Amino acid sequence: MTSPQPAETRTQGRSTQSATLAEIARAAGVSAPTVSKVLNGRADVAPATRSRVEELLRAHGYRRRRAEATRSPLIDLVFHELESAWAMEVIRGVENVARDAGLSVVLSESAGRLTPGRSWADQVAARRPHGVVLVLSGLDESQRALLTSRSIPFVVMDPAGDPGADVPSIGATNWQGGLAATRHLIELGHRRIGAISGPSRMMCSRARVDGYRAALETAGLPVDPELITAGDFHHEAGYRQGLALLRRPDRPTAVFAGNDLQALGLYEAARELGLRIPEDLSVVGFDDLPVARWVGPPLTTVRQPLTEMAEAAARLVLGLGRADGSAAATRVELATSLVVRSSTAAPASARAEASGDG
């Protein structure tokens, strides 16, 4: 006669052994109901006790069986910052998938930190959503262990750093996008091309600037470090760094702005200095937010398929939740593409030469 499966299991190597609340409770020196409270993310447990119980749960590879876990009809969507049109495109994509699956979306923000706080992880454990999508964020080891022990799958979209080989992630071809943006400017005849990067701690920002460098080097042009400035992907940084670049006596004739918001800040800096776009300065952004089509002149930019990336992340996290934990970690990169509009043209020197030749 086959004995029934325990409600909770722990994994050890390739074998699966039963583990009970009582075993964990005895080792932690607490009651079984206290262990149950920790498992359920209840707030009425002393921090020291919670930490001790969580450590034992991790040591035992303790994991709630998916068949027994009760999930809320939710997807948790976590941003490191939630204040721009960029975020709205991501929200739209996750909402599309959640709506089709009969789920709702819970929004969280980690106030600029690349890892949410511990209280967030406890709240997610208590909610038991179908999955978590983290945008430009990540999890520390204890948070990963907590979600794993509750069988809550998670996916990182556009990871800020290397998420680890075992963490599913969705990204875009940022290096290729930076290459395409800069190559476009080179083909127009620009030779002094500036760049306003995003935060150096973000992998997507470094990849875009690496693509910019590769395009210059491939064309046999020098990479001038004085023309590469550090921004933060916000409008104000584009304005501030744009003024610094455009006030140089040997100012660039074109700038790869790193993202659309910085490109809009650069537009403002150019107007303040009496420079016309594209007659005096060519500008390329990155993202292709809706506003890129509305500004004057419409912005040449690299389209990052944000909504599609968010939809892919949501579908992946739901798929992992249906896979009983057996699905392999997945990394996906969606293609970027150059969208040429009216903010780029040949530099004035090249136009003068062409006119003289005529």
C-alpha positions as CSV (number, residue, x, y, z in Angstrom):
1,M,0.0,0.0,0.0
2,T,1.4,3.4,-1.0
3,S,1.6,5.9,1.8
4,P,0.2,9.4,1.1
5,Q,2.5,12.2,0.1
6,P,3.4,14.6,2.9
7,A,2.0,18.1,2.5
8,E,5.5,19.5,2.5
9,T,8.7,18.1,1.0
10,R,12.4,18.9,1.1
11,T,14.9,18.1,-1.6
12,Q,18.4,16.7,-1.1
13,G,20.5,16.0,-4.1
14,R,18.3,14.0,-6.5
15,S,16.2,12.5,-3.7
16,T,13.0,13.8,-2.1
17,Q,12.6,13.2,1.7
18,S,9.7,14.1,3.9
19,A,10.1,17.0,6.2
20,T,7.7,18.1,8.9
21,L,6.9,21.4,10.7
22,A,7.7,19.6,13.9
23,E,11.2,18.8,12.8
24,I,11.9,22.4,11.9
25,A,10.2,23.6,15.1
26,R,12.3,21.4,17.3
27,A,15.5,22.5,15.6
28,A,14.5,26.1,16.0
29,G,13.3,25.8,19.5
30,V,9.8,27.1,18.6
31,S,6.4,25.7,18.2
32,A,5.0,24.2,14.9
33,P,2.4,27.0,14.6
34,T,5.3,29.5,14.8
35,V,7.0,27.8,11.8
36,S,3.7,27.8,10.0
37,K,3.4,31.6,10.6
38,V,6.9,32.1,9.1
39,L,5.9,29.9,6.1
40,N,2.8,32.0,5.6
41,G,4.6,35.3,5.8
42,R,2.7,36.4,9.0
43,A,4.0,39.6,10.6
44,D,3.5,38.5,14.2
45,V,6.9,36.7,14.5
46,A,9.9,38.2,16.2
47,P,12.7,39.1,13.6
48,A,15.3,36.9,15.3
49,T,12.9,33.9,15.4
50,R,11.9,34.5,11.8
51,S,15.6,34.6,10.7
52,R,16.4,31.3,12.6
53,V,13.4,29.5,11.2
54,E,14.1,30.7,7.6
55,E,17.7,29.6,7.9
56,L,16.6,26.1,8.9
57,L,14.1,26.0,6.1
58,R,16.9,26.9,3.7
59,A,19.2,24.3,5.2
60,H,16.6,21.6,4.7
61,G,15.7,22.7,1.2
62,Y,12.2,23.1,2.5
63,R,9.6,23.7,-0.2
64,R,5.9,23.9,-0.1
65,R,4.4,21.4,-2.6
66,R,2.8,23.3,-5.5
67,A,-0.2,21.1,-5.6
68,E,-0.9,22.1,-2.0
69,A,0.0,25.8,-2.2
70,T,-2.9,28.2,-2.5
71,R,-2.1,31.0,-4.8
72,S,-3.7,34.4,-5.0
73,P,-4.9,35.5,-8.5
74,L,-2.0,38.0,-8.7
75,I,1.3,38.8,-10.4
76,D,3.7,41.0,-8.4
77,L,5.4,43.6,-10.6
78,V,8.4,45.2,-9.0
79,F,10.2,48.3,-10.3
80,H,13.4,49.9,-8.9
81,E,11.8,53.2,-9.9
82,L,8.2,53.9,-10.9
83,E,7.9,57.3,-12.5
84,S,8.2,57.4,-16.2
85,A,6.5,56.5,-19.5
86,W,9.0,53.7,-19.7
87,A,7.4,52.0,-16.7
88,M,3.9,52.5,-18.3
89,E,4.9,50.4,-21.3
90,V,6.1,47.6,-19.0
91,I,2.9,47.7,-16.9
92,R,0.8,47.5,-20.1
93,G,2.6,44.4,-21.2
94,V,2.2,42.6,-17.9
95,E,-1.4,43.7,-17.6
96,N,-2.1,42.2,-21.1
97,V,-1.0,38.8,-20.0
98,A,-2.5,39.0,-16.5
99,R,-5.9,40.0,-18.0
100,D,-5.9,37.0,-20.3
101,A,-5.1,34.7,-17.4
102,G,-7.8,36.2,-15.1
103,L,-5.2,37.7,-12.8
104,S,-4.5,41.2,-11.3
105,V,-1.2,43.0,-11.0
106,V,0.3,44.3,-7.8
107,L,2.8,47.1,-8.3
108,S,5.8,47.7,-5.9
109,E,8.7,50.1,-6.0
110,S,12.1,49.6,-4.3
111,A,12.8,53.4,-4.1
112,G,15.8,53.2,-6.4
113,R,17.4,50.2,-4.8
114,L,18.3,47.3,-7.1
115,T,17.0,44.8,-4.4
116,P,13.6,45.2,-2.7
117,G,13.6,45.4,1.1
118,R,13.0,42.4,3.4
119,S,9.5,43.5,4.3
120,W,8.6,43.3,0.6
121,A,9.6,39.7,0.5
122,D,7.5,38.9,3.5
123,Q,4.5,40.6,2.0
124,V,4.9,38.6,-1.2
125,A,5.2,35.3,0.7
126,A,2.0,36.2,2.5
127,R,0.2,37.1,-0.7
128,R,1.4,34.0,-2.6
129,P,1.0,35.4,-6.1
130,H,1.3,33.3,-9.2
131,G,4.7,34.8,-9.8
132,V,6.9,37.9,-9.5
133,V,8.4,40.0,-12.3
134,L,11.2,42.2,-11.2
135,V,12.2,45.1,-13.5
136,L,15.8,46.4,-13.4
137,S,15.9,44.8,-10.0
138,G,17.0,41.5,-8.4
139,L,16.8,39.4,-5.3
140,D,19.4,38.7,-2.6
141,E,20.0,35.1,-1.6
142,S,17.6,35.2,1.4
143,Q,14.8,36.6,-0.7
144,R,15.3,34.0,-3.4
145,A,15.3,31.3,-0.8
146,L,12.1,32.6,0.7
147,L,10.2,32.7,-2.6
148,T,11.6,29.3,-3.6
149,S,10.4,27.8,-0.3
150,R,6.9,29.1,-1.1
151,S,7.0,27.8,-4.7
152,I,6.6,31.4,-6.0
153,P,8.4,31.7,-9.3
154,F,10.2,34.9,-10.3
155,V,11.6,36.4,-13.5
156,V,13.9,39.4,-13.9
157,M,13.2,41.8,-16.8
158,D,16.1,43.9,-18.1
159,P,18.4,42.8,-15.2
160,A,20.5,45.5,-13.7
161,G,23.4,43.1,-13.2
162,D,24.1,39.5,-14.0
163,P,21.1,37.7,-12.4
164,G,22.9,34.3,-12.2
165,A,22.7,31.3,-14.5
166,D,19.7,29.9,-12.6
167,V,17.5,33.0,-12.7
168,P,15.1,33.3,-15.6
169,S,15.4,36.7,-17.3
170,I,14.1,38.7,-20.3
171,G,16.2,41.4,-21.9
172,A,16.9,43.2,-25.2
173,T,19.9,43.4,-27.5
174,N,21.3,46.6,-25.9
175,W,24.8,46.2,-27.4
176,Q,23.4,45.8,-30.9
177,G,21.1,48.8,-30.3
178,G,24.1,51.0,-29.3
179,L,26.0,49.8,-32.3
180,A,23.1,50.6,-34.7
181,A,22.5,54.1,-33.3
182,T,26.1,55.1,-33.6
183,R,26.6,53.4,-37.0
184,H,23.7,55.4,-38.3
185,L,25.4,58.7,-37.2
186,I,28.7,57.6,-38.7
187,E,27.0,56.8,-42.0
188,L,25.5,60.3,-42.1
189,G,29.0,61.7,-41.9
190,H,29.4,62.5,-38.2
191,R,32.9,62.0,-36.7
192,R,32.6,63.6,-33.3
193,I,29.8,61.7,-31.7
194,G,29.1,62.1,-28.0
195,A,27.3,59.6,-25.7
196,I,25.3,60.1,-22.5
197,S,25.2,56.7,-20.7
198,G,22.8,55.5,-18.0
199,P,24.0,54.3,-14.6
200,S,27.2,52.3,-14.8
201,R,25.8,49.7,-12.3
202,M,23.1,48.7,-14.9
203,M,24.1,46.1,-17.4
204,C,21.9,47.5,-20.2
205,S,23.6,50.9,-19.9
206,R,27.1,49.4,-20.1
207,A,26.0,47.3,-23.1
208,R,24.7,50.3,-25.0
209,V,27.9,52.3,-24.5
210,D,30.0,49.3,-25.5
211,G,28.0,49.1,-28.8
212,Y,28.7,52.8,-29.3
213,R,32.4,52.2,-28.8
214,A,32.4,49.2,-31.1
215,A,30.8,51.2,-33.9
216,L,33.4,53.9,-33.6
217,E,36.3,51.5,-33.5
218,T,35.0,49.5,-36.4
219,A,34.8,52.7,-38.5
220,G,38.4,53.6,-37.6
221,L,37.3,56.5,-35.5
222,P,38.9,57.4,-32.1
223,V,36.9,56.8,-28.9
224,D,37.2,60.1,-27.0
225,P,36.5,59.6,-23.3
226,E,35.8,63.3,-23.0
227,L,32.7,62.8,-25.2
228,I,31.2,60.0,-23.0
229,T,29.3,61.4,-20.0
230,A,27.4,59.5,-17.2
231,G,23.7,60.0,-16.9
232,D,20.9,58.2,-15.0
233,F,18.3,57.7,-17.7
234,H,16.3,60.7,-16.5
235,H,15.4,63.9,-18.4
236,E,17.4,66.1,-16.0
237,A,20.6,64.1,-16.7
238,G,20.2,64.5,-20.5
239,Y,19.8,68.3,-20.0
240,R,22.7,68.6,-17.6
241,Q,25.1,66.4,-19.5
242,G,23.9,67.8,-22.8
243,L,24.9,71.3,-21.7
244,A,28.4,70.1,-20.7
245,L,28.9,68.4,-24.1
246,L,27.5,71.2,-26.2
247,R,29.4,73.9,-24.4
248,R,32.7,72.3,-25.3
249,P,34.8,74.3,-27.8
250,D,35.1,71.2,-29.9
251,R,31.5,70.1,-29.3
252,P,30.1,66.9,-30.9
253,T,28.0,67.2,-34.0
254,A,25.8,64.2,-32.8
255,V,25.0,62.6,-29.5
256,F,23.7,59.1,-28.7
257,A,21.6,60.0,-25.7
258,G,21.3,56.5,-24.1
259,N,17.6,56.6,-23.8
260,D,14.6,58.7,-24.9
261,L,14.2,60.6,-21.7
262,Q,17.8,61.8,-21.8
263,A,17.3,62.7,-25.5
264,L,14.5,65.0,-24.5
265,G,16.7,66.6,-21.9
266,L,19.4,67.1,-24.6
267,Y,16.7,68.7,-26.8
268,E,16.2,71.3,-24.1
269,A,19.9,71.9,-23.7
270,A,20.3,72.4,-27.4
271,R,17.4,74.9,-27.5
272,E,18.9,76.8,-24.6
273,L,22.2,77.2,-26.5
274,G,20.5,78.2,-29.7
275,L,21.4,74.9,-31.6
276,R,18.9,73.5,-34.1
277,I,18.1,69.8,-34.3
278,P,19.1,68.3,-36.7
279,E,20.8,71.2,-38.6
280,D,23.4,71.8,-35.9
281,L,23.1,68.7,-33.8
282,S,21.9,65.1,-34.5
283,V,20.3,63.2,-31.6
284,V,19.5,59.5,-31.2
285,G,17.6,58.0,-28.3
286,F,16.9,54.5,-27.1
287,D,13.5,52.9,-26.2
288,D,11.1,54.4,-28.7
289,L,8.6,55.6,-26.1
290,P,5.4,57.1,-27.6
291,V,6.7,60.6,-26.9
292,A,9.5,60.0,-29.4
293,R,7.0,60.4,-32.2
294,W,5.4,63.6,-30.8
295,V,8.4,65.8,-30.0
296,G,9.7,68.3,-32.6
297,P,11.5,67.1,-34.5
298,P,10.4,63.5,-34.1
299,L,13.2,61.5,-32.5
300,T,15.4,59.0,-34.2
301,T,15.7,56.2,-31.6
302,V,16.4,52.5,-31.1
303,R,13.2,50.6,-30.5
304,Q,13.3,48.5,-27.4
305,P,10.2,46.3,-27.4
306,L,9.2,47.1,-23.8
307,T,5.6,45.9,-24.0
308,E,6.7,42.7,-25.7
309,M,9.5,42.1,-23.2
310,A,7.0,42.6,-20.3
311,E,4.5,40.2,-21.9
312,A,7.3,37.6,-22.4
313,A,8.3,38.0,-18.7
314,A,4.8,37.5,-17.5
315,R,4.2,34.5,-19.7
316,L,7.5,33.0,-18.6
317,V,6.7,33.4,-14.9
318,L,3.3,31.9,-15.3
319,G,4.8,29.0,-17.3
320,L,7.3,28.4,-14.5
321,G,4.5,28.3,-12.0
322,R,2.7,25.6,-14.0
323,A,5.8,23.5,-14.4
324,D,6.0,22.0,-10.9
325,G,9.5,23.5,-10.5
326,S,11.0,21.3,-13.2
327,A,11.4,24.0,-15.9
328,A,14.9,25.1,-16.7
329,A,15.9,28.7,-16.1
330,T,15.5,30.6,-19.3
331,R,17.2,33.7,-20.7
332,V,15.6,35.5,-23.6
333,E,16.8,38.6,-25.5
334,L,14.4,40.4,-27.8
335,A,15.7,42.3,-30.8
336,T,16.1,46.0,-30.9
337,S,15.8,48.0,-34.1
338,L,16.7,51.5,-35.3
339,V,13.8,53.8,-36.1
340,V,14.9,56.8,-38.2
341,R,13.0,60.0,-37.9
342,S,13.8,63.7,-38.2
343,S,16.3,64.3,-35.4
344,T,19.3,63.1,-37.4
345,A,20.9,64.5,-40.6
346,A,24.4,64.9,-42.1
347,P,26.6,67.4,-40.2
348,A,26.8,71.0,-41.5
349,S,30.4,70.4,-42.8
350,A,29.3,67.4,-44.9
351,R,26.3,69.4,-46.3
352,A,28.7,72.3,-47.2
353,E,31.0,70.0,-49.0
354,A,28.2,68.4,-50.9
355,S,26.9,71.8,-51.8
356,G,30.4,72.9,-53.0
357,D,30.8,69.7,-55.1
358,G,27.4,70.6,-56.7
